[in-house]
Amino acid sequence: MTQYLLALHNIAGEAVEPMSDEEMKHSWAQVSALNEELQSSGAWVFGGALHGPDTATVVKVSDGEVMTTDGPFAESKEHLGGFYVIEAEDLDAALAWASKATAAVGKPIEVRPFRDGRGA
């Protein structure tokens, strides 16, 4: 089995209408159902939602000195909003999970395989 990252992307500055309580309950129910299906199938490894990019701290070494800066590493229109790490037989199976994830969260999902220990 290969592990895949299913990365949920948010669009910076995207105008999003606030959800009603009913819409929020429906959204959480969809995500919870996806989480339960991933876990019961054995595909679930780990997942989580992230705070916005304004909460990011970047750590790097420059001339042997550790430096930290506020904000995301790269300026971009899209930023990582959450993720799943799953195990799947192949890319097609990972894409099937991504299809369910994008339907549940209503955001684009990027699918990327993890390298194995041999650099593949």
KADA-V119074 format. One line per field, one symbol per residue. phi: phi as a letter, one per 40 degrees, with the letter a starting at -180 (. if undefined). psi: psi as a letter, one per 40 degrees, with the letter a starting at -180 (. if undefined). burial: b if it has 24 or more other ideal C-beta (glycine too) atoms within 12 Angstrom, else e. A space follows every 50 residues. Layout:
phi->???
psi->???
burial->???
//
This chain:
phi->.bcbcbccbbccgccbcdccdcccccccccccccdccdcccgccbaaacb ccccccbbbabbfgbcbbbcgccbcacbacbiabbbbacacdcccccccc ccccbgbcbcbaccccccgc
psi->iiiihhhhhihhehhhhiiiddddddddddddddddddddeedhdiiiii iideeihhhihhfehhiiiiiidihidiihdiiihihididddddddddd ddddefiihhhhiiiieee.
burial->eebbbbbbbbeeeeeeeeeeeeeeeeeeeebeebbeebeeeebbbebeee eebeeeeeeeeeeeeeeeeeeeeeeeeebbbbbbbbbbeeeebbebbbeb bbebbebbbbbeeeeeeeee
//
